[in-house]
């Protein structure tokens, strides 16, 4: 009988953010706008880096890959959440759950390593500018990017594989707006101790390694900034680094609170605010924080806008000349 019960639940109900009809409409409009801006910002940045040869440098290659992963994170979560605002059953199958978590875990893990690589890139650029091309060649940049994707895939597959040892025979209601593994652990009839331990070991190790890399890089950067003779240069460098560090802090802070905090399986009511920060706010802010403070990106954008403006003027003159003739 127990074995039969263990195989009962293969579909889950995502409870979402609210049941209030008016609030649903407002949240749908808000998160639709956030999703649209996130995708336009990130994919626009990827297209800009891909098309402009001046941006084919390690810093922008890493930034482009970060934008791809932020788009992946947003695509994994937001469409299903928007659909469920007006869905009657809000159902999601176990296979859909695993697929959603796979892409989310891939994006978040790759982001950890990409942010660490970007911090190292900034360290080399600011602290050893004359040795930049020897310490940060494109080959090394490509190796770090590839390593980030491999780590993301392996990390995702480990947790997906361990989900198969669980069985769900009780409630099928997930108190969340997407299918994360922590709510699934809470619904399991089998003790998820092994899953929780593996999550703590792997996620903890990844975060400790990448956060340490970021902190060490930024410590050296700050020391170099304070040694600068030019006050204007210090202010500008500190302003740029503080914006980057804010983005990194938001990402790692929300990631830590989501997956590694104490009493992880007991405090389900605390999941949603940090999940919104992690899956929506951070991907929304990243392309603007990292690109709009870059002279090269702004210069390329101005060049494209001037080109379009001049093309528009030429078309108008051409139409005018034809009308006269």
C-alpha positions, 0 to 999 in steps of 0.5 A: 500500500505504501508503494502505491501511495508513493507513486500517486503524485506526479502533478503539482499545483503552484499556489503563486503570489496571490488569489486576489483578482485585482492584485493578479491583474496588477502583478501580471502587468508589472511582471510582464513589463519586467520580463519584457525589459529584462529580455530586451535589455539582456538580448539587446546587449548580447546582440550589440556585443556580437555585432560590434568588433570593438566589444570583442574583448574578455570583459564584454564576452563575459558580460554577454554570457552573463546576459544570456544566462540572465535571459535563461533564468527569466525565461525559465520562471516568468512565462509560467508565472504569468500564465498561472495568474489566469489559469484555473488549475495552475498545474505543473507536471513533475517533468515540467518541474525538473525542466524548469529547475534544470534551466534555473540551476544552470543559469544561477550556477553559471552566473556565480562563475561568470561574476567571479571571472568578471571580478578577476577581469576587473582586477587585472584591468585596474591593478595590472593594466600593462599586463592585461593582454597576457594575464587575460587573453581571449583563450583564457576568457573562453576557457572560463566561460566554457567552465561556467557552462559545464559547472552549471550543467553538472550541478543541475544534473546532480540535483535532478538525478537525486530528485528521482530518489524522492516520492510524493504521496501527500499534498501536491500544493507548492507554495511558490510561483515556480517549481524549485527543489526546496518546496519539493523536498518539503512535499516528499514522503521520503526523507530528503536528508541526502538531497539537502546534504548534497545541496548544501555541499555543492551550493555551499562550495560553489558560493564560497569559492566564487564569493571568495574570488569576488571579494579578493578581487574587489579588495585589491581593486579598492586598494589600487583605487585608494592609491590613485593620485587623481581624485576624479579617477578615484571617484569614477572608479569607485562609483563603477565598482560600487555599482558592480558590487551592489549587483553581486551582493544582491545576487549572492545574498538572495542565492544564499538565503534561498538555498543555504540558510538554516532551517531551510525546509521549515520556513516556506513563507520566506522563499518568495521575496528572495526568489523574486529578487533572484529570478526577476530583479537581478536579471533586470538590473544587470544589463543596465548596471554593467553596460550603461557605466561602460564608455565603449557600450555607450559609444557604440549605442551613440554610433548606432543611433547616429547611423539610424538618424542619418539613414532616416534623413537620407530616406526623407531627402530621397522621398522629397527629391522624388516628389519634386521630380 
